[in-house]
Amino acid sequence: MRNFWNFIRRNPYIRNILIAMGILFVLVIITLWGISIYTQHGRAVVVPDVKGLQVEEAAPFLEKSTLRYEVIDSSFIRNAAPGSIVEMKPQAGTKVKENRIIYLTINAFSTQTFTIPEVKDLSQRQAVAMLSAIGFERLSVEPVDGVYRDLVVGLMANGKEVNAGDKLPANSRLVLLVSSGNAPVNPDSVVVETTSEESWF
């Protein structure tokens, strides 16, 4: 053993190689230790379920779990309270590292509005389908006197007449005025066409 150390002392090249290997080994140990601390290896928290809460109500739950949060978007959901959290990423129940950012989507504070299409002179079925496709869901039908059955003759909202091009909140209650077909035909409104042979002139 003494001869081995004497050999190393006398040979500077081998001595320098061994010193470099020792330094490299120490650096690897320090690097792995630092990475373990930085990533908090083996430590995870469960994302709490804060859907339906206002952001200020959800904040204490997220902070208690050592999580950060950020509101990144808003959307309109009819049955959700304005400003409430409607979506979160990662989802509730997911295991994440401490200090992870949870991205939140909240329900819009203002009600979404839609433009009223032209529904007069359409059939009841066509008008209902058109309004429903746009996003209006609170629809009802009110029969009114008219010659042609199931023909839309008007549209009402909050007791006022609505025209094509008007903008209304999505949760508006719309009433379609639909002809009952019970009104008698006015003979004066019937146009009789005559040919040139039938004319007296």
Secondary structure, 3 states (H helix, E strand, C coil): CHHHHHHHHHCHHHHHHHHHHHHHHHHHHHHHHHHHHHHCCCCCEECCCCCCCEHHHHHHHHHHCCCEEEEEEEECCCCCCCCEEEEEECCCCCEECCCCEEEEEEECCCCCEEECCCCCCCEHHHHHHHHHHHCCCCEEEEEECCCCCCEEEEEEECCEECCCCCEEECCCCEEEEEECCCCCCCHHHCCCCCCCCCCCC
